[in-house]
Amino acid sequence: MDSLTQIVLGAAVGEAVLGKKVGNKAMLYGAIAGTIPDLDTFVGNFFDTITAIEIHRGFSHSIVFAVLFAPVFGWIISKIESNSSATWKNWSWLMFWGLFTHPLLDAHTTWGTQLFWPLDLRLAYKNIFVIDPLYTLPFLVFLIMSMRLKRSNPKRRKYNRLGLIISSVYLLMVTPALKFYTFQKFENALENQNISYERMDTRPTPLNSILWTANIETEDAFLIGNYSIFDSQPIEYYSVPKNYSLAKPIENDPNLERLKKISEGWYTFSENNGDLYFNDLRFGTMDIEDPDSEFIFSYKLTKEHGELTATETEKEMTDAKNLLPRLWARILGN
């Protein structure tokens, strides 16, 4: 999830664990704990693109990381807050829950997490977008309400608990129900249109859980369709050719195999001005209404010193600005 959401979650968890004893400092250190796992993005800057992708949401988003480093961070805080009534064990417990709930939340996104690292298993339930105001804003409001009260005030814990309950209900009940409902709609549409397929993957579109996208794999192409719960017209699918033949000269390259594994098989190739690109379909395109729009994650493949390298294509801020009005219009139904 985005940094703000992880800060809010970490702060709320910190308050739940230790707020009664140390007040707003529990929120502060909980917020810090909630941001620590994402420092892997900083570490990734010291590696090549493919390795950086593999590192992201790996070790730092695992149970192992939380267990190993919670006591370390707890000890550091206990030294900083040596005058506090909280003990090293108290701070360690707070840090553990802050570090652990971060990947638990990320597991519900499209990218997922390697919660059980070092096992080669990535959990990705794909029932919430990385930025979802319906999850974050109510959570944030209750956290601020709690923050403004004295630690001895019983309403402080009540407000914080309400924020945790409302956000958890939305994450664990509402969005999975919407995913199941929309999955059935996509499945029925494929059946009604006599489309045979190998597998299907669904996810919410940016900033909401109302409009969903489905990737459907067929023999030679991927079909992509969108469905809003406010739609009144049948689902239409557009086709994206796999173009696997474009990568024939490098089909056995180990770095290409790494990219294929990262994408979980949801990828296509494309050419532009003689350059070859690897497109990760799992995160969609820059414009859900334009079949020819660029994919959000696309990598230019080149050979450098005999080794295949991948360079992520840069996106302009104007691309996102153009997306939002069209996204909002599509959320409201077709």
HELIX and SHEET records of a PDB file:
HELIX    1   1 SER A    3  VAL A   22  1                                  20    
HELIX    2   2 ASN A   24  THR A   35  1                                  12    
HELIX    3   3 ILE A   36  LEU A   39  5                                   4    
HELIX    4   4 ASP A   40  VAL A   43  1                                   4    
HELIX    5   5 GLY A   44  PHE A   46  5                                   3    
HELIX    6   6 THR A   49  ILE A   55  1                                   7    
HELIX    7   7 PHE A   59  HIS A   61  5                                   3    
HELIX    8   8 ILE A   63  ILE A   80  1                                  18    
HELIX    9   9 TRP A   88  ASP A  106  1                                  19    
HELIX   10  10 PRO A  133  MET A  147  1                                  15    
HELIX   11  11 PRO A  154  VAL A  169  1                                  16    
HELIX   12  12 TYR A  170  VAL A  174  3                                   5    
HELIX   13  13 THR A  175  ASN A  192  1                                  18    
HELIX   14  14 TYR A  244  ILE A  250  5                                   7    
HELIX   15  15 PRO A  254  ILE A  262  1                                   9    
HELIX   16  16 MET A  317  ILE A  331  1                                  15    
SHEET    1   A 4 ARG A 199  PRO A 204  0                                        
SHEET    2   A 4 LEU A 211  GLU A 217 -1                                        
SHEET    3   A 4 ALA A 221  SER A 228 -1                                        
SHEET    4   A 4 TYR A 237  PRO A 241 -1                                        
SHEET    1   B 4 TYR A 267  ASN A 272  0                                        
SHEET    2   B 4 ASP A 275  THR A 285 -1                                        
SHEET    3   B 4 PHE A 295  GLU A 304 -1                                        
SHEET    4   B 4 GLU A 307  GLU A 312 -1                                        
END                                                                             
